[in-house]
Amino acid sequence: MTSRITYRSGVGAVLGALALLTVAAARPRSGEAANGTAREIVFSDTRLKNGLRVIIAEDHHAPVYSIAVTYNVGSRNERRGRTGFAHLFEHMMFKGSENVGPGEHFMLIFNNGGNMNGTTNKDRTLYYESLPTNQLDLGLYLEADRMRSLVINKENLDNQRNAVQEERRLAVDNNPYGHTFELIDSLAYDNFSYQHSVIGSMADLSAASVDDVQAFFRTYYAPNNAVIAITGDVKTADCLAKVRKYFEAIPRQPDPDPVDMSEKPRTAERRMTLEDPLARLTRVDIAYNVPPSADADDAALQVLATVLGSGRSSRFYEAVVHQGQLSSGAFANKQESRGPGLFQVSSTLNPGKTAAELEKAVYAEIEKLKSTPPADWEVEKARASAKRSAVASLQSSLQRAAVMSQDALFYNEPGRINTRESRLAAVTPADVQRVAKKYLVPENRSVIITTPKAAAGRGGN
């Protein structure tokens, strides 16, 4: 597909990269009320006869619309010995279908003033286009044709398998700390669904046959296994009629088997050290196992991540960077996950400092938070951050389409985009303290220390 690394991209990467509907500063932006707060998105929610779920949200601020097609397939749906298929299909889906030749999808979108791409993660695969309003039929036709009749042959498979393998070399094998990102999941999870990497292994990709890939397509790239969200300058009734025209005749397939998302409780810390010949500084990665994002504790965990490791006013920055001079940055993050998630802390050491010193400083800040709730201003900072994020997520048709299609799939709640700010606003300092005590405990963490290693033929650091 494209040369940039897409397999780790989530909706956040898509939303941060593309803001397509800006309007004059003198008037409120799309998704923003006159007082600067996020306004509610109104949408329709329809299920076609073949099971395809269709979300449509009108916005006539600019003559642009966006389509986001989210398939209910990610690396979690793969089995041992056949990893990397979901990401492989992110590439395969641009190689042509019955009525669209190889590379023609790109050409038609770009030549008509549009933009497009796709991303894969553990939980879903997302394809999207943004186009001028007068090209609604084009976007729908292209997505429907590849859902119905993707061309899967040895030539296309070999071509894209090689592309993915080269992407793996670039992103993992020949990238500093590339293997660390894979190993943290392998160490933290017992369940294979979330334990293995999205990009897959070289051996598994090499072993994939045309029959394997065709079976994967039939199972997961079906209308009953997808959500399509269309947002922007469209009329709901007319748009839905066009969706029916292009998609409703695509045959439904048997529903895929549900994914086992279970994880046993942890009883002891997990730890490993990795030598990386491409690394120049030691890096510390700490992952705590936490519940799926649908859990009631998720909002408090997001606030906890902001308090501990977001920005110069965070506790990690003050203790690790400013006071301790241990690192140039220390970050905490709670990623979105349909299944068991991870609360992650990462920091790269300054020269002359040790991993033990950094870990001690990090754990000390966590223990302080367990003994005393965060200050009101710290929680308010997280609320302000959530408000900015909520408004930003409504400012372009693409942002709205990507979020709504994913929320429909993950939570059966396409309107969840309207409640992000309020969910985080309800979190109290006591909630933050409670989840820190519950989840940020030694027996629930996995730690990887990545250290530099002199490559063969190269002197030491």
Phi, psi and omega in degrees: 000249178261167185280344182282156183286115184248345191289337176268356186292134169252189177300325180303321180293321179295315184292323180289333185276331189231113172238100196260345186242074174263144181230182186301141183294339183286348180235158179300144176284162177303129181086002183233130177282171183299333181270009176088359178271160179289134177263156185289137177271127177262136186210162171254155184222108188233141175249120178285169183299330180272006176097352179294129178266132186236120177250128179231128179230117181281144172203115189254027180290331181213152184280060183221148173223162178225148175241133171234120177251113181252117178267142181280062178206130174215191181296339179296339180275358184273161179245165180302137180086352180222050179273161178088002184292318181299316179289325176301320180290334174304326178277316184300328185292354177252009185264006174115151177225191188304319185245006182230120183284169178304128180080351184288329178302310177302310185301315183294319180293309184292322180291343178254023173078022184253184178219155185195162173180190177207154177220154179228141169220195183294332192253344184194166170236131185240131172239143183211153173221148167233133186215162171299153184305324183286002178246030179299316181299322182298310181299317180294317181299315182296316180292321181291321184294321180281335173292323183279321197211048177301137177277115179240106178221174185297321181298312179295319181296312181298319181298312184281332173298316177297321179296318180291320179296322177292324177296321177297318178300318182290314189274332187242297190292327184245028182236130177305132180066010181300317179288336178299317182298324177287316187289334179296321176291319180298323180282320188281331183254146169260330183283124184301329183305319181253352184282324186272161187281156180294321185285341176082178182261154177301316183297317181294319179295321179293327183278348184295132178255167177300320179297319178301313184291320178297319179295321178297318179297312181300324184286315193252337183259055181246155182299325180284359178243027184217158171233133175244127176244132179236122183227152177121212189277070177228160172257127190306310184297315180294319181295316180297322177298320178292322177299316177299319181301316187270331190250331194291339179277353178290126186294141171291150176241162176304141180296137178297158176296144177295154181267132174286116182249016186284146173222133178284148177301146179279147179239351180202151177299146175246140188209142173208158175242135183237128174267127185237112181293345180266347181280147177249342179225153177288141181234140178246125176237128181235129180233127175255134177286130181225169183287171174300163183293342177284350182291152181296338181275356188298316182298319179293325177292325176295318177295319178302318179298321178294315181297317184281318193217035179235108174088174184290341179270002182285161182291320179296320180298315182296315186280318188272318186268304188284304184281311186278340183053034183273335187202161175275353179187145176220124192233148174235145185209136172243103182279155177287137181207135176288327180255198180305134186251181178230137169259113191247141175237133180219146179199139177256127188289148168286151177305140178087352178259159182248156178297324180298319178297316182293314179301317180301318180293319179297311182294328178296319179293323178296317181294324176300319181291329177290326183277331181222129180301155176295157178290158180302322183294329179292319178289322178297325176300317178294321177297316179297320177297319178295322179295316177300317180295320181296316179293317180298325183289351180252002190275349177224154179297324181292317178302314181295317182296315181296314181293315185291321179293320179290319180295326175296320181286312185288316191240000187055039186212077180298337178278005179301334177303334181278349189241003182302312182299316183291326178297316179285331178294336181279350182286132180254162174305323179295324177297317180296315178299318182298313182289330175297315178295324186283319190250328185270065182242152186305317183290350183255011185244153173237135186233131172239127174254115179259122183243150177295148176222131179293126178287158179302130179085001180239140180293171179289174182285000000 
